[in-house]
Amino acid sequence: MLAATALVVVAVVGWIVLAATARGAIVAVPKSLTCGDVPVTYDILGGINDDGVPTPAFELTAEPGTKCSLTIVIVNTGSRAVHVDTMEFPELTPGPSRGHLVMVSRDLESDTAPERDDDATGSAIFSIDQDVRGHASMARRFELAYRAPISTCQDEDYSEAHHGIPLVRTSSLGLSGTTKGAVNLLIRGTGVAGSDCG
């Protein structure tokens, strides 16, 4: 009886490790960012991470009329297929009270907005619902657009760092988990005082 129990425990642990290993093989990397048809370079920048270590990132300026297209590649470096459930962009949800650049759509004909906006985190969450075979990849393009802040009195320059995006929710062998992406954005803008500012 004890031997059978031990065998079951070993099998369950092996299954959990196998699923975690498969999910851990998924990496989200940047392919390109264009704003107004102008390519943005992925450069080494400071001020992205809390520790101040220079980090590769896209640096862009947000102002009224800004529209950008961000292409991200999901790479499966493992040998087992993994299901990509969602891609989440924290603090980039549409809405007047959030950041100055927000995710507004994905390049699918039937898909014009995030499926879910998480009010608690300000996340734009897109359903992907697609398998990525072992040693394969898939690209997804997302659109960003300028949204004015809820206050019209923001008259100071600002910068916003978004690192480790998107959060990729994956599943394998019936178990799910989330992996941080390798895409970093540094968004800068110039404040413009509104007419009702005193």
N, C-alpha and C positions, 0 to 999 in steps of 0.2 A: 504493500500500500504506500509506504513511504517513498519507495523508488518510483512509483507511478506519479505521485505528487511532484517529486523533484523533476521528473521528465516533463510534466506539464508546465512547471515554473520555467524551466530552461527554454521550452518551446515558445512560451509567451514572451519572455525576455528577448529571445532571438527575433521574434516577429516585430516587437517594438523597436529594437535596434535597426532592423532591416528597413522598416518604414521611415524611421528618423534619418537614416543614412540616405535613402532615396530623396526625401524632401530636402535634405541639406545640400544636395547636388544642384539645386536650382539657384541661379544667380540672375539678378536683374541689372543690366548694364546700359549705359547711355550709348545711343547710336548717333543722334543728331538733335540739334535745336536750331530752328530758324525763326526769326522774328521779322515780319514784314518782308519775307523772302531773302533776308540777309542771314547767312550762317553765323552762329555764335560759337566761338572757340571754347573747347573744354580745357581750361588752363589750371595751373597750380595756383591756388589762392589762399590767403590767410582769412581768418574770421569766420570759417564755416563751422568748425567743431568747437565745442566748449573748451577743449584743451589748447586751442590756438595753434595746433600743428597744421602747417600748410597742407591743403587737400585739393585734389582735382575737382573742379566745379565749373558749371556754366555761370557766367556773370552777365546779367542783363539789366536794363533800365526799364522800369514800368512808368508809363505815363498814359494819359487818356488816348485811346486809339490803339494801344499796344495789343498785338495779337501774335502769338507764337505757336509753333508746332513742335512738340517734343516726341521723338521716337525712342522707345525703349525696347531692348532685346532681352527676352527671357531665354537663358541658356541652361540646358540640362547637361551637366558635366558627368553625370552618372550613366549607368547602363540600363536602369529600370525606368519605365514611363512614370511620369508624375502628373497629377491633375492640378492645373492652376485654377483655383476657385475665383479669387478676386485680386484686384490691385487697388491699394488704398493710398491716398495722398493726404497726409495730415495737414491741417490748417490751410488747405487749398480748396475748400468747398465754395460753391457759388453762394452769394448772399451779400447784402450791403455792409454787414458788420465785420466781415472777415478781411483777409489780406488784400493786397492791391492787385495781385495776379492770382487768378483762380482757374481750376480745371473746369472747362465748360462742355467738352464733348470728346467723343472718341470716334475714330474714322470708320464706323460701320454705318451703312445706309439707314438702318433702323434704330440707331443709337445716337441721341443728340445730347444726353446729359448723364451725369452719374446716376446709377441706379439708386444709390442711397447717399444721403448726407447725414453724417453723424454730428448732431448738434453739440455733443459733449466735447469732441475733439476738433470740430471743424473739418472733418475728413471728407473728401470726395472719394466714394467707393465705387469702383467699376466691376461689374461681373465679367469674368473672362470665360470660365466654364469650358476649358479646353485642355486636352492632354498634350504634354510635350514628351515625345519619345526620347529614349536614351541617346545621348550624344547628338541631340538635335536642338533647334532653337525656333523661336517665333518672335516676330516684331509687332509692336502695337504703337500706334501714333495717338497722341493726346493733344488737344487744343487748349491753350491758355489765353485768357483775355483780361484786360484791365477792368477792374470794378472799383468805383469810387468808394472810399470808406464812408461809414454811416455819419461820421462827423465831417462837416464841411470846413472845420477850423483847423485842420491838420496842415500847419504852415511850416513844418520843419522837415528837412530831408530825413530819409529813413533808409534802413537796410533790413532785409529779412533773409535769414539763412535757413534753408531746408536741406537737411542732410540725411542720407540713408533712406531715400525714397526710391520707389514706392515700397510699402509693406506688401509683400506677396503672400497671400494665403494659399497654401497648397495642401493636397491630401494624397496619401499613398497607403495601400493595404488597409483602408478603413480608418486611418488616423490622420488628423489634421495638425497643421502648425503654421507659423508665420515667420517669414524671413525678411530681413531688412534688405532693401535694394542698395545699389552702389551709385545712385544718381544723386548729385548735389547741385543745388541752385543757390546763387547769391543774387537776390533781387534788390536793386537800388531804385530810389525814386526821389523826386523833388516835391516837397509839400506845396500846396497851393491853397491859400486862405479863401474861404467862401465869403459870400456877400454878407452873411449874417454874423461874421466874426467881429467882435468889438475891439 
